[in-house]
Structures are given as C-alpha cells and as structure tokens.
Amino acid sequence: MSNSSNPDILYTIVDEAPELASASLLPIVQSFAASAGINVGSKDISLAGRIKATFGKYLKDEQEQNDGLKELGEIVQSPKANVIKLPNISASVPQLVSAIKELQSQGFAVPDYPYEPSTEHEISVRKLYDTIKGSAVNPVLREGNSDRRAAKAVKKYAMANPHFMGKWRSSSATHVSSMDGNDFFDNEKSATIKESQAGFARIEFTDLEGNIKDLKTDIKLESGTVVDATFMSVADLRAFLLHEIKDAKKQDVLFSVHLKATMMKVSDPIIFGHVVSVFFKDVFKRHRKVLDELGVSPNSGLGEILERVSHDSKITQDFNAIIEKEADLYMVDSERGITNLHVPSDVIIDASMPALIRAGGIAWGPDGSTKDTKCVIPDNSYAPVYEETIKFFKEKGALEPSTSGTVANVGLMAQKAQEYGSHPTTFEIPRDGTVRYILENGTILHEHEVKSGDIWRSCSVNKAPIMDWINLAIERQVATDAQAIFWLDQNRAHDAQLIPIVEQVLNRKGIRDRFLIMSPRKATRVTLETITKGEDSIAVTGNVLRDYLTDLFPILELGTSAKMLSIVKLMNGGGLFETGAGGSAPKHVQQLQEENHLRWDSLGEFCALGESFNFLAANSENKKAATLGSAIETATQGILDNNKSPGRKLGETDNRHSHFFFALYWAKALAEQKEDYDLAIRFTSVYNMLKDNTTKILNELDSTQGLEVDLGGYYHPDKEKVAKIMRPSPTMNSIIDDMLPNIKFH
C-alpha cells in the first residue's frame, strides 16, 4: 500500500448533501482501493473548514485545522496530482454569516463578519472573510481546462428512461429581460498584452477633484494575456429594474431575477441589492433612517431585512404591502413565503433558468400555483443564451430527452481564466470619476468614466490556457467527429481578441472547416437544432458559459446536471475529476434532517472515480487501478440498468441504498473479471458476503428512515453523528471495514 502521508488519490471534504453522501461512500472506496495497494486520502475544503483554517489563531490548539485548499492548490501543480473534487458551497454573505454563527455556537471563537468595517482590526478580518466568499475554491484548483460531458451509460439511461419535461406553449408569456445598454457587455474593452507591455500593472481611480486611489496594484501580466475591463451603470440598472417590475405587473407574470451571487461574489450581490431596493423603493425611502440605524443591507436580501425589522410592525407591514401591491414574485418556497428576493444565493442562474425552461417556462407564485415568468438577467453577456432557448422551445415545443443528442463542453478556465467577479478586481465606485488600468510602462490600457455606485470589473486570460483550450477542443472533436462550435461573439470586445487566435491555430492545423465560430445567441439556436435531430455538439466556451451550459443542456437532456462526467486535464500533467455540476443541494439536507432520506445521487462521483482510477493506472506502475476503474464502469451501468439511483421520496431507494448496490456491483465486476486473478479471488469472497446479506443490510438501512435526525450542525456537522446516520448497517460496515482488508491474496 502507498504511504498514507502521500495518498495516490485525494478526495475533497465539502459541504451539505455531497459531504453527507461521502460519509457513506468514501469508506467503501477506501477499502476497495486498499485491496489494490491504493491509498485514498482527503482534504477539507468545506466552508467551515476554510473558516477554521483562515482564523486558526483565534482557536484552541486542538481546534486548529490545516488549510486544505492551500495544500490542494499546491498539489494540483504536480504532474502526479489525482484529485476527486465534489461540489462545495460558494458562499454568499448570508451563508458565510450562518456558518460563522454555527461555529461560534460550537465553541470556535472565530470573529464576527464585519458588515461595515471601521477599525483596522475589522478591515483585516473582513479582507480575510472576503477570501472565503464566493467561488474561492475553483480558481485555486482548476489548473487546467474543462472537458465536461455525459457519460455514455448515463446518456443511454436518460434516453431509455426520459425525465418529465413541461409543455411549452407558443403563447407563453415567459421571457428574458435585459438592459438595452450601459451594462457589462456594452462597456467592455479588451486588449492583448504585447511583449513590450508585459510586467506589473495597477488599477487606479481618480475622482472629479483629482484625488487618486489605487484600487489594485502588482497585477502581473504576461505577454499574450487578454485583459478586459468594463462597468455597469447603476443609474441605468435601476431605471431598467423599475421598468421591468412595472411591466411584470402589467403582463401579469411573475417577477424574477437570475444572478450568480456566489461565483460573482462582488458584482452580483450588489446587483441583487439594487433589485431589492428598487422593488421596495418606497419602504427604503420612507424608513431610510431607521433601516440605516439597523444596519440593513439590501445586498443580503429580504429575508435578513425582515428579521432585522421584525420588532417594528409598521416597517414589516410596509414591506408586506409592497409584496401585495407589486408584481407577484417568483417563489423559492411558496409554503414558507420565501421569495426570489429573500436570499441572494437562493436563485442561481445556471440552476434556476434551466429548471424553469425544463418546466415549460412556468414557476411557482406566492399563491402556490404556477405562472409564466419574467426572467430578469440585467447583463447581456450571456442572457441571449436563455432568451434564444426560450424562443426556440416556444416555436418547436419542448426537447424530447428520449431522442435528443448530447452537448459536451470544452471550457476555458485554467489559471483563473475569466473569473469575473471572483478576482479582487471588481469594485463598487465610491464617487464620480475615472477608472484606469495602467501598465508598468505607463500605458493606459483601459479607461472608463464612471459614476458613484457603478460596478467596475476586470479579468484576464493567460496565453497558455487559451492555447491549451483550443487544443483540447480539437482533441475532443477528432475523438467524436461531432459538431463543434466556439461560442464567441465578434461584436464583444473580449471575444474579438480570442477569435483571431482560434482561427490562427485552426488554419495552421488545416482543420478550420471542422469548427464553427458563432455568437452565443446563434450558437444556442444551432445547437438546439442539432440535438433535436438526435445529433451531438461540442460547445467550446469561456469560463462563465462553461458554468452555465453544463447545467442548461444536461438538465434538459438528463433531468439533472449532477450526473455529468467532468475531467480537468491539469496543465502540468495531473488530473482533477469533478463530480458534475448541481451545487451542494441544501434541500436534500433538509429532507434528511426531517425524515432521514437522502436523495442526493452519487452517480457523478461514480463516474469521477472510474476516471480517477484509470488515470492512476495510466500514470503509475499500479495496473490494478485499471481493473478497479473498469469495474466501476460496470457497477455504474448496473446502478442505472437496475434502477438503483436514489428516489425523491421516503420509502424509495436513497443514497445509502444506492451505495450498497454500487459496492455489490463493483465487487461482482471485480470477482468476474479475468485480468487480475488476485483481485478476482479476493472480491469473490466480498461479493458473496454482500450478496448473501443483501436482505439483512437493506433492512438495516430501512430501519432508521422516516425519523428526524440530528447532524450536530449544518455547515460543521458532528462527524460521529454523521457517520452513524450515513452508515446505519452494522452488517455492511463489518464487511467493508473489517473483512475486506483482512482477506489475503491467494
């Protein structure tokens, strides 16, 4: 067996549903892997774990925790890196504050989150917490570009067992609304750094009185880096929102806003706050003084506002009066009165828009019934994708999952490419003035005249990831011979920099005719036409579109994005295997707590595991890893063929049942394979033990269901309690923990 201090495979400890599932699945994986001399270790990148690691000096010695994210960030630079990455929380401020309060209640003396830091200490604490917010994990780990697609077994199953699709009406009033100018798309400027311009750059703000402030310094730029800068006019944003709220009322459709206040951790919470303050503008105007005294921030959402003013019946009534008076709000939870405006992280565009489209353009309103919806997506950078999708289905009717083709994605994301909003280069402008992006040689690369409150942001993409992305796209197209489209818009400043680079590479290789280059709107139409005919397409996109499309198309094709196979070929040679999209499923946790049924589907983990073992076999002398990987593929097919994936309701198969059957089918495949005699002998015994005890194990798994369970915490659950809940079968535990490692080779 490999040295336990240097694991062959690293599994991430994350949050919510996938972390609960890991408590059941990971012991199985570790025991099976140990039989082949493979050590599977773990690193904690959970929200609570990152808080503890960041504020270790506040904790007792026994409470301190290593910085798993920092350690993994170093590991992914190695050619031997082999990491299985599960979905983690990309924390909004309300989530971060909730996690802090929970840790404090458990005796961890981490500091409060300073909403409005004033002292040097508070400013320092806030800066540290800001490093944890939003998409803090992915930019560190994704040192390669993305190859995300549906595994063949998953696609085959989805076609044979099509999920429910809502009916689209040509008369549907559902539509997308976006600003008609002065947004991020309209104001974007972009340039490619020449060799003479390489070096360090800075971003500075000059107000109308000539006062200069550095917003960001020491930005290292290499030759060939594409650098963007843009801003959104808040005055135009608020005028747009006011019009759309009135229009929703006039059209009698639900009002909804679709942002990503997690990944875009600076810009989108601010935009969300403007939606809240415009919708309730009369209340904010009437009670401004009291709301300011209470520290109310619309960026945190209506839920926190109502909690802060709960002692004041007049203000509470005024908020409720607006809800009654204005357009009906899209509801997150109609029964509990949770609106689209309650929490910024409750409605994440890449999940909310595909779900609404899959449902036929309808969403839940405050009265518990469904209704057509106005989908407000202020910025035009990617809104046309959803707008065109809705138009297509109004014309053609809903997608037919049983006959549709599939859309794979090759995404540009290595070395923090296009991390809009996650970079520390997004700013809310304090006063009227000018923002300049200035190179080390004194050249003003970009310049914008801005107003107080405007949202200015910048990002960059290095040359090496761009070239790697193009070559990965070529590799996938050659392997599949599928339609391949670079989703690039010549009318967008950033894309106009990338298109010549793409064309140069394709022309040099003599394969320009194998690829299309289209704006996102046109590419959406062509791709939908392609998969409607049962043919496949490869979407070659930037980072944000990668995020959006790898939810949109899988949710339409498969019913979920959690089952996607996601391979990140790290640029230094290692492998990062992500367990599909789908977030961390907080509603799944709520159901587990209430009735001990976990509907999280680990199919994405199974797919990632198989690829991880295959990668290990190809990059080490341990060929048993390939046998394990091949057997995982067989086991995954068994889960699908025998309908052993978790169901939504209590009494159906749940996550733990699914893991038992995965272990059973994995052991059976290993017992029956002919490549490795020792593994076949070992797992014949394991398979027989699992098979002979199937009824007993299933009864033990069933025995605790239907009851409330206590995890000991939400963001920082008690490990012993979770293990007891997620591994309730003593018989199965005995086989996995005790018998398997002790079975000797023959």
Buried (B, 14 or more C-beta within 10 A) or exposed (E): EBEEEEBBBBBBBBBBBBBBBBBBBBBBBBBBBBBBEBBBBBBBBBBBBBBBBBBBEBBEEEBEBEBBBBBBBEBBEEEBBBBBBBBBBBBBBBBBBBBBBBBEEBEBEBBEBBBEBEEEEBEEBBEEBBEBBBBBBBBBBBBBBBBBBBBEBBBBBBBEEBBEBBEBBEEBBBBBBBBEEBBBBBBBBBBBBEEEBBBEBBBBBBBEEEEEEEBBEEBEBEBBBBBBBBBBBBEBBBBBBEEBBEBBBEBEBBBBBBBBBBBBBBBBBBBBBBBBBBBBBBBBEBBEEBBEEBEBBBBBBBBBBBEBBEEBEEBBEBBEEBBEEBBBBBBBEBEEBBBBBBBBBBBBBBBBBBBBBBBBBBBBBBEEEBBBBBBBBBBBBBBBBBBBBBBBBBEEBBBEBEEBBBBBBBBBBBBBBBBBBBBBBBBBBEBBBBBBBBBBEEBEBBEBEBBEBBBBBBBBBBBBBBEBBBBBBBEBBEEBEBBBBBBBBEEBBBBBBBBEBBBEBBEEEEBBEBBBBBBBBBBBBBBBEBBBEEBBBBBBBBBBBBBBBBBBBBBBBBBBBBBBBBBBBBBEEBBBBBBBBBBBBBEBBEBBBEBBBBBBBBBBBBBBBBBBBBBBBEBBEBEBBBBBBBBBBBBBBBBBEEEBBBBEEBEEBBBBBBBBBBBBBBBBBBBEBEEBEBBBBBBBBBBEBBEEBBEEBBEBBBEBBEEEBEBBBBBBBBEEBBBEBBBBBEBBBEBBBEBBEEBEEE
